[in-house]
């Protein structure tokens, strides 16, 4: 990691999302760990200038804590909602930037079927 800047806030959110996405998160021990990790995330919020990011992260954090405090049978019903929020948080922090190598690559062109005639190809002077 020489010369690489690490955003600890980003890493903490991704670790929490990864834990929520694990199978068997509704068991007692992983749910307790998830609740403790979410409780420690009070200061790890994204910029308040991005309302969607702020609301998504806070909803996920509170969802993790509610999940940890829920009865074991209720956790099974909450897993899908928790994992949907975890995916939303991952999408906030995972970069979809193609990188510098993609700049030099040619973009794929549109393919045409040679037999297909489009409206823009018809000649009006030939009653086409």
C-alpha positions as CSV (number, residue, x, y, z in Angstrom):
1,X,0.0,0.0,0.0
2,X,2.9,2.3,-0.5
3,X,1.8,5.7,-1.8
4,X,-1.9,4.8,-1.6
5,X,-4.3,7.0,0.4
6,X,-6.8,4.9,2.4
7,X,-10.2,6.4,3.3
8,X,-10.9,4.8,6.7
9,X,-14.5,6.0,6.6
10,X,-15.1,4.2,3.3
11,X,-13.4,1.0,4.6
12,X,-15.5,1.0,7.8
13,X,-18.7,1.3,5.8
14,X,-17.7,-1.4,3.4
15,X,-16.7,-3.7,6.2
16,X,-20.1,-3.2,7.8
17,X,-21.8,-3.9,4.5
18,X,-19.7,-7.0,3.9
19,X,-20.7,-8.3,7.3
20,X,-24.4,-7.7,6.6
21,X,-24.1,-9.6,3.3
22,X,-22.6,-12.7,4.8
23,X,-24.9,-15.8,4.9
24,X,-26.0,-16.7,8.4
25,X,-25.9,-13.1,9.6
26,X,-29.2,-13.8,11.4
27,X,-27.4,-16.1,13.9
28,X,-26.9,-14.7,17.4
29,X,-23.1,-14.0,17.3
30,X,-22.9,-12.3,13.8
31,X,-26.0,-10.2,14.6
32,X,-24.4,-9.0,17.9
33,X,-21.1,-8.1,16.1
34,X,-23.1,-6.3,13.4
35,X,-24.9,-4.3,16.1
36,X,-21.7,-3.4,17.9
37,X,-20.0,-2.4,14.6
38,X,-23.0,-0.2,13.7
39,X,-23.0,1.4,17.1
40,X,-19.4,2.4,16.6
41,X,-20.2,4.1,13.2
42,X,-21.7,7.2,14.8
43,X,-18.9,9.4,13.5
44,X,-18.4,7.7,10.2
45,X,-20.9,9.4,8.0
46,X,-20.5,10.6,4.5
47,X,-20.6,14.3,3.6
48,X,-23.8,16.1,4.6
49,X,-23.7,17.8,1.2
50,X,-24.9,14.5,-0.3
51,X,-28.3,13.9,1.1
52,X,-28.9,10.5,-0.5
53,X,-25.5,9.2,0.8
54,X,-26.2,10.5,4.3
55,X,-29.7,9.1,4.5
56,X,-28.6,5.7,3.1
57,X,-25.7,5.3,5.5
58,X,-27.8,6.3,8.5
59,X,-30.7,4.1,7.5
60,X,-28.2,1.2,7.1
61,X,-26.6,1.9,10.5
62,X,-29.9,2.1,12.3
63,X,-31.1,-1.0,10.4
64,X,-28.1,-2.9,11.6
65,X,-28.8,-2.0,15.2
66,X,-32.5,-2.8,14.9
67,X,-31.5,-6.1,13.4
68,X,-29.1,-6.9,16.3
69,X,-31.8,-6.1,18.9
70,X,-34.6,-8.0,17.1
71,X,-35.8,-11.4,18.3
72,X,-34.1,-14.3,16.6
73,X,-37.3,-15.3,14.6
74,X,-37.8,-11.7,13.5
75,X,-34.2,-11.5,12.1
76,X,-35.1,-14.0,9.5
77,X,-37.7,-11.6,8.1
78,X,-35.4,-8.6,8.3
79,X,-32.4,-10.2,6.4
80,X,-33.6,-9.2,3.0
81,X,-34.2,-5.6,4.0
82,X,-30.8,-5.4,5.7
83,X,-29.0,-6.8,2.7
84,X,-30.8,-4.4,0.3
85,X,-29.5,-1.5,2.4
86,X,-26.0,-3.1,2.5
87,X,-26.0,-3.2,-1.3
88,X,-27.0,0.5,-1.5
89,X,-24.2,1.4,0.8
90,X,-21.7,-0.7,-1.2
91,X,-22.8,1.1,-4.3
92,X,-22.1,4.4,-2.6
93,X,-18.5,3.5,-1.8
94,X,-17.4,1.1,-4.5
95,X,-15.9,3.0,-7.4
96,X,-17.3,2.4,-10.8
97,X,-14.6,4.4,-12.5
98,X,-13.2,2.5,-15.4
99,X,-9.7,3.7,-14.7
100,X,-7.0,5.4,-16.8
101,X,-6.5,2.4,-19.1
102,X,-10.1,2.7,-20.4
103,X,-9.5,6.1,-21.8
104,X,-7.3,4.8,-24.5
105,X,-9.6,2.0,-25.5
106,X,-12.0,2.4,-28.4
107,X,-15.7,2.6,-27.6
108,X,-17.8,-0.2,-29.1
109,X,-19.7,1.0,-32.1
110,X,-23.3,0.4,-33.0
111,X,-23.8,-2.7,-35.1
112,X,-26.2,-2.6,-38.0
113,X,-28.0,-5.5,-39.8
114,X,-27.3,-5.1,-43.5
115,X,-30.8,-6.4,-44.5
116,X,-32.7,-4.1,-42.1
117,X,-34.0,-0.9,-43.6
118,X,-34.4,2.0,-41.3
119,X,-36.7,5.0,-41.8
120,X,-33.7,7.3,-42.3
121,X,-32.5,5.1,-45.1
122,X,-35.6,5.3,-47.3
123,X,-35.6,7.7,-50.2
124,X,-38.6,9.9,-50.4
125,X,-38.1,10.6,-54.1
126,X,-38.5,6.9,-54.9
127,X,-41.8,6.5,-52.9
128,X,-39.9,4.5,-50.3
